[in-house]
Amino acid sequence: MQNSEKLKNLLENEIIPDLESAIDELFEIIEKSKKASSEQKNDFEELREMRTECFSIIDELSRDELEEDEIIEILEELMELKSNQE
């Protein structure tokens, strides 16, 4: 499997679903309290930006706009983040 396929699979099957889950959880917490703290607002916005960036990377991969070294770098960063979460 090529690195571009690995990156796309990691984003689509793990990273984006994890981000969406975290966004949903935070939204529920905010909704229950009827008011979001500034920290919650910042966290929510950061998660949404990360999700948008992931979709952007997938789009760039589909258009073959990323160089192999960029793909490897992103893949390594995401794998490191994923392993730190566990």
Secondary structure as GFF3:
##gff-version 3
##sequence-region A 1 86
A	DSSP	alpha_helix	3	10	.	.	.	ID=ss1
A	DSSP	pi_helix	11	15	.	.	.	ID=ss2
A	DSSP	alpha_helix	16	33	.	.	.	ID=ss3
A	DSSP	alpha_helix	38	62	.	.	.	ID=ss4
A	DSSP	alpha_helix	68	85	.	.	.	ID=ss5
###
